[in-house]
Amino acid sequence: MQVQEGPGWRLCLDPGRGSFPVLIGGDGWALELQAEEARALGEGCCELANELAALADRLMPEERLTLELERGPLWLELEGHPQAWRLRFVLTPGPAARGVEAGWSAAASQAVVAALCQVLELSSTPPSWP
């Protein structure tokens, strides 16, 4: 089992957990994800963080922006300044499946996204979750 955590976030990868090998959480919430859901969340978070980094030098210090990404049942939003932003997501799978809306504070968002991106980089290509 691989566990990464910090103030306001937690990421656990456990291949022995069957259908839900990834647990991700924030202040007061946690969610078990299927490998495909976790991969989509990680890829989307990394993409938004990279997009923000690419735009950072074009923004005035007081400018805030909102970036959104939607892929199938997953919607992500990154909102704030290049130095301080918060992330939230909505997972709305098909009928008779669970869904969730959750997010992280500005203090936790950058750390959880860095952890997700690190896991993706350490994985085989294409990304392989437990």
N, C-alpha and C positions, 0 to 999 in steps of 0.2 A: 504494500500500500504506500502511495506517495501522498504526503500531506504538505500543503503550503498554506500559510495563514498569516494574517496581520490584523491590526486594528480595523474592525469593520468588514472583514472578508475572510473567506475560507475556501480552499479548493482541495478536494481529495479524489485521488484516482485509485480505484481498487478493482482490478480485473476479476476478482473473485465474487463480485456482487451481481453476477448474472446480467439481467437485462438493463440494470441501472448502475453502471460502473463509475459514474462521476457524481460527486456531491459538490455543489457550489452554494455558497451562502453569503449573507450579509448581516447587518445588525437586525436581529430578531427574526430572521428567516433562513431557511435552507431548502434546497431542492435537489432531488436525485434526477439525473439526466441519462438518457440513453446515449450511447457513443456517438451516433449521428447528430443528435441534438447538441451535445457538447462540442463536437467538431464545428458545427455551424455557428454556435455562439462564439467560440474562440476565433474562428476565421473572421467573423463579422466585427468583433471587437478590435482585432488587430488591424483590419482594414480601415475602420473609423479612426483609430489612433494614428495610423500612418497618414491618412488624409489630413487630419488636423495638423500634424507635424509639417506636412508639405505646404499648408496654408499659413503657418505661424508667422513667417517673415513678411507677409502681405497685410497683416492686421495691425491696427493701432493698439496700444496697450490696453485701452479701455473697451475695446470691441469684444463683444460676446458673439458666439455663433452656435448654431444648432446643426448637427449633421445627423441624418437619418439613413437607415439602410433596412430594406425589407427583402427577405429571401424566404419564399414559401411561408411556413408557419411562424417564422421568427421576424420580429421587428426590433430594431435597436435605435437608441437615440443617445448621442453624445452632446452635451450642452455645457458651455462655459467659455473660459479663456484658455489659450494654449498652456498656461501654467497651472490652471485649476479648473477641472471639469468634472462633471458627474455623468454617470452612465446608467441607463435603464433599459430594460428589455421586456418584451411581451412574447410569450410562446403560446400560440393558439393552434394546437394540432387538430386533427379531424374529430368528427363526432365520437362520443364515448371514450375520449382520451382526456387526460388532465391538461390544464393550461395554467399559466402563471404570468403575473406581472410583478417585476421586482427591479431593484437597482441598488446602486452603491452611492455613498456620499462622495463628495469631491476628494476627501482625504483617502478613501479606500479605492476609488475607481482606477487611478493610475497603477496602483500596486496589483490589483486583481487582473487588469488587462496585461500587465507585464508578465504575470505568472501564466496566463493563458497563452500568450505569444511564445513564451519560453517552452512550454509543453509542446506547442506546435513545431517549434524549431528542432526540438530534441527527437521528435517523432520521425518515422520514415516518410518518404514521399510517395504517394499523397499522405497527408497527416493520418496517423493511426493512433486512435485512442484505445484504451484497454478494451 
